[in-house]
Amino acid sequence: MANTPAVPAVYATRAEAEDAARKHFNCTGAHPMGKQWMPCAKHGQASGSAHNHP
């Protein structure tokens, strides 16, 4: 089994998070998390890839 790098769950810009949402999280949009952005318009919307944060 090949080791694949983890996909980040937080991004510096909304555009980066929206791009990741489309490519890696099977959702659209982004939502703010403090001063950073997370993929998907709503938290917990992602399917096909899980993300966790404190």
Backbone as ProteinMPNN parsed JSONL, in Angstrom:
{"seq_chain_A": "MANTPAVPAVYATRAEAEDAARKHFNCTGAHPMGKQWMPCAKHGQASGSAHNHP", "coords_chain_A": {"N_chain_A": [[0.854, -1.176, 0.0], [0.64, 2.154, -0.882], [1.968, 5.101, 0.572], [0.053, 7.88, 0.913], [0.06, 11.39, 0.863], [-1.504, 13.32, 3.432], [-4.478, 15.221, 3.022], [-4.708, 18.64, 3.512], [-6.82, 20.182, 5.996], [-7.381, 22.747, 6.624], [-7.032, 26.043, 5.286], [-5.281, 28.938, 4.045], [-6.624, 30.771, 2.454], [-9.906, 31.523, 1.162], [-10.329, 30.759, -1.489], [-8.446, 28.68, -1.864], [-9.491, 26.768, -0.098], [-12.003, 26.306, -1.268], [-11.209, 25.18, -3.691], [-9.987, 22.83, -2.768], [-12.24, 21.654, -1.632], [-13.746, 20.938, -3.859], [-11.93, 19.218, -5.21], [-11.039, 17.264, -3.325], [-12.868, 16.747, -1.226], [-15.448, 16.259, -2.045], [-17.508, 18.208, -2.1], [-18.869, 21.573, -2.117], [-17.884, 25.04, -1.927], [-16.772, 26.924, 1.007], [-15.958, 27.383, 4.483], [-15.424, 29.657, 7.221], [-12.92, 29.195, 9.748], [-11.933, 30.312, 12.491], [-9.183, 32.28, 11.741], [-8.671, 31.038, 9.417], [-9.612, 28.966, 6.568], [-11.944, 26.366, 5.84], [-12.718, 23.516, 3.788], [-15.886, 22.995, 2.101], [-19.207, 24.24, 2.267], [-20.662, 24.09, 4.627], [-19.873, 23.02, 7.918], [-18.939, 19.664, 8.424], [-20.052, 18.686, 6.126], [-18.58, 17.316, 4.238], [-18.012, 14.441, 2.202], [-16.618, 11.283, 1.554], [-14.102, 11.938, 2.313], [-12.668, 12.508, 5.378], [-12.377, 15.12, 7.796], [-10.813, 16.439, 10.656], [-10.626, 18.559, 13.504], [-9.386, 20.424, 16.325]], "CA_chain_A": [[0.0, 0.0, 0.0], [1.44, 3.37, -0.983], [1.651, 6.176, 1.513], [-0.375, 9.094, 0.234], [0.067, 12.499, 1.814], [-2.81, 13.755, 3.92], [-4.999, 16.458, 2.443], [-4.939, 19.608, 4.594], [-8.216, 20.488, 6.281], [-7.511, 24.196, 6.767], [-6.318, 26.773, 4.243], [-5.099, 30.366, 4.317], [-7.585, 31.579, 1.699], [-11.178, 30.904, 0.79], [-10.165, 30.138, -2.81], [-7.751, 27.4, -1.676], [-10.427, 25.842, 0.54], [-13.017, 25.946, -2.262], [-10.556, 24.279, -4.637], [-9.84, 21.543, -2.076], [-13.584, 21.092, -1.475], [-14.11, 20.326, -5.142], [-10.995, 18.16, -5.599], [-10.74, 16.234, -2.335], [-13.875, 16.535, -0.188], [-16.744, 15.973, -2.653], [-18.478, 19.22, -1.688], [-18.575, 22.877, -2.705], [-17.831, 26.16, -1.002], [-15.816, 26.929, 2.108], [-16.458, 28.092, 5.66], [-14.323, 30.147, 8.046], [-12.599, 28.538, 11.014], [-10.99, 31.285, 13.033], [-8.607, 33.11, 10.678], [-8.407, 30.175, 8.274], [-10.79, 28.479, 5.844], [-12.09, 24.923, 5.687], [-13.538, 23.128, 2.64], [-17.33, 22.741, 2.219], [-19.98, 25.402, 2.691], [-21.068, 23.881, 6.016], [-19.029, 22.07, 8.632], [-19.471, 18.312, 8.457], [-20.69, 18.379, 4.847], [-17.696, 16.508, 3.388], [-18.204, 13.003, 2.081], [-15.522, 10.699, 0.805], [-12.86, 12.259, 3.007], [-12.992, 13.089, 6.673], [-11.42, 16.05, 8.381], [-11.028, 16.691, 12.077], [-9.825, 19.622, 14.087], [-9.725, 20.626, 17.748]], "C_chain_A": [[0.896, 1.233, 0.0], [1.005, 4.378, 0.069], [1.28, 7.414, 0.721], [-0.4, 10.22, 1.253], [-1.35, 12.895, 2.202], [-3.206, 15.063, 3.244], [-5.246, 17.426, 3.595], [-6.427, 19.897, 4.768], [-8.446, 21.976, 6.49], [-6.59, 24.884, 5.766], [-6.27, 28.253, 4.588], [-6.14, 31.226, 3.611], [-8.851, 30.789, 1.384], [-11.043, 30.157, -0.535], [-9.474, 28.78, -2.699], [-8.691, 26.358, -1.073], [-11.513, 25.396, -0.437], [-12.455, 24.976, -3.292], [-10.408, 22.886, -4.019], [-11.196, 20.868, -1.901], [-13.979, 20.324, -2.723], [-13.236, 19.105, -5.445], [-10.921, 16.99, -4.624], [-11.874, 15.884, -1.377], [-15.283, 16.289, -0.724], [-17.843, 16.915, -2.148], [-18.111, 20.527, -2.385], [-18.528, 23.929, -1.607], [-16.745, 26.01, 0.049], [-16.456, 27.651, 3.286], [-15.278, 28.526, 6.526], [-14.169, 29.325, 9.318], [-11.514, 29.404, 11.643], [-10.505, 32.184, 11.905], [-8.282, 32.301, 9.435], [-9.724, 29.722, 7.658], [-10.764, 26.966, 5.761], [-12.972, 24.633, 4.476], [-14.989, 22.858, 3.043], [-18.046, 23.956, 2.803], [-20.407, 25.308, 4.148], [-20.166, 22.843, 6.65], [-19.706, 20.702, 8.68], [-20.131, 17.875, 7.164], [-19.878, 17.406, 4.009], [-18.108, 15.047, 3.382], [-17.065, 12.465, 1.241], [-14.176, 10.988, 1.424], [-13.22, 12.968, 4.298], [-11.947, 14.113, 7.071], [-11.808, 16.306, 9.823], [-10.171, 17.862, 12.506], [-10.252, 19.81, 15.521], [-10.85, 21.617, 17.94]], "O_chain_A": [[1.817, 1.33, 0.811], [-0.175, 4.486, 0.403], [2.086, 7.936, -0.048], [-0.835, 10.022, 2.387], [-2.276, 12.812, 1.394], [-2.357, 15.899, 2.937], [-5.924, 17.072, 4.559], [-7.195, 19.861, 3.807], [-9.593, 22.422, 6.53], [-5.515, 24.381, 5.44], [-7.112, 28.757, 5.331], [-6.503, 32.292, 4.107], [-8.851, 29.558, 1.349], [-11.574, 29.058, -0.69], [-9.874, 27.829, -3.37], [-8.686, 25.199, -1.49], [-11.902, 24.228, -0.433], [-13.147, 24.052, -3.719], [-10.674, 21.881, -4.678], [-11.298, 19.646, -2.008], [-14.481, 19.202, -2.649], [-13.744, 18.074, -5.886], [-10.757, 15.845, -5.045], [-11.844, 14.814, -0.769], [-16.219, 16.127, 0.06], [-18.948, 16.486, -1.816], [-17.151, 20.577, -3.154], [-19.058, 23.738, -0.512], [-15.917, 25.101, -0.007], [-17.387, 28.437, 3.108], [-14.251, 27.848, 6.564], [-15.143, 28.828, 9.884], [-10.327, 29.242, 11.357], [-11.311, 32.783, 11.194], [-7.681, 32.823, 8.496], [-10.804, 30.044, 8.153], [-9.703, 26.357, 5.63], [-13.873, 25.412, 4.166], [-15.271, 22.531, 4.196], [-17.545, 24.61, 3.718], [-20.507, 26.326, 4.834], [-19.744, 21.892, 5.992], [-20.903, 20.603, 8.946], [-20.715, 16.793, 7.11], [-20.438, 16.731, 3.145], [-18.498, 14.487, 4.407], [-16.603, 13.131, 0.314], [-13.192, 10.332, 1.083], [-13.995, 13.924, 4.295], [-10.773, 13.987, 6.723], [-12.99, 16.378, 10.161], [-9.113, 18.118, 11.93], [-11.35, 19.408, 15.905], [-11.246, 21.89, 19.073]]}, "name": "protein", "num_of_chains": 1, "seq": "MANTPAVPAVYATRAEAEDAARKHFNCTGAHPMGKQWMPCAKHGQASGSAHNHP"}
